[in-house]
Amino acid sequence: MLLAGALIFTLACAATLLTTSMTQFLVARFVQGTSICFIATVGYVTVQEAFGQTKAIKLMAIITSIVLVAPVIGPLSGAALMHFVHWKVLFGIIAVMGLLALCGLLLAMPETVQRGAVPFSAVSVLRDFRNVFRNPIFLTGAATLSLSYIPMMSWVAVSPVILIDAGGMSTSQYAWAQVPVFGAVIVANMIVVRLVKDPTRPRFIWRAVPIQLSGLATLILGNLLLPHVWLWSVLGTSLYAFGIGMIFPTLFRFTLFSNNLPKGTVSASLNMVILTVMAVSVEVGRWLWFHGGRLPFHLLAAVAGVIVVFTLATLLQRVRQHETAELAAEK
């Protein structure tokens, strides 16, 4: 499925070169988005299954860093290239990169655990999804991950209005203003990869929480006491991004593997929950900005961030109970 997703994405990007109408273009883009779902759902599970817990978490941190560079480099490089080449050339470049990624997967991706062939059954798939959404650890982990996304995703969606329309920034200035936010996540991930021996320790996880809360406090207090059109928003979001970046791969691992459910189903369910919450939070954030301004908009992030602390505590407790039960069963 991972290779199929990469192949479909590459072919869909190449097909964009042949489009002659908006309908054809949108169909090609839809196929690209669908194939990315294959890659995300199966890819993360494959990494988690192919490597041990600590190494998988550190690899996830590296993957997250690479993924977060794209929103910074993509718009800048795309806008620059369109001054010199036709827009379809951009999709040609992406198709070539997709082909390189496909070849890399074929040559270097380790094989995961082999299972016997199981005939497809829609009833079994539905039963698996039902069991996933009844699992307490999954529900708590999905809530923690989804809520932790809200401050950053709402910022990404509404920041063009805040920084360009209200702040008077140019497109290039806006792009540079986003660097601290995404850079904070990347730095946090690199710290996990290079300096942290065991990122699953509860003590390490709880040390990241004050950083997140200080970022949220900066969002509210900065805009309340010393109003500035963008300074406190960027600074507070960057601090929060640094804190959540340190523990996000670990939270993903806990949610995915602290149960005995099919991992592909768990990953797909988790992606559905996260994407749904992101879509709703973006619309709520936009409404709050246009009807209330900066403070109500940032209150959405603050409320979500505070709730994360409680869901995180519940998640760690349930993970510990699950591990204890597994150890008792082995004995």
Secondary structure, 3 states (H helix, E strand, C coil): CHHHHHHHHHHHHHHHCCCCCHHHHHHHHHHHHHHHHHHHHHHHHHHHHHCCHHHHHHHHHHHHHHHHHHHHHHHHHHHHHCCCCCHHHHHHHHHHHHHHHHHHHHHHCCCCCCCCCCCCCHHHHHHHHHHHCCCHHHHHHHHHHHHHHHHHHHHHHHHHHHHHHHCCCCHHHHHHHHHHHHHHHHHHHHHHHHHCCCCCCHHHHHHHHHHHHHHHHHHHHHHHHCCCCCHHHHHHHHHHHHHHHHHHHHHHHHHHHCCCCCHHHHHHHHHHHHHHHHHHHHHHHHHHHHHHCHHHHHHHHHHHHHHHHHHHHHHHHHHHHHHHHHHHHHC
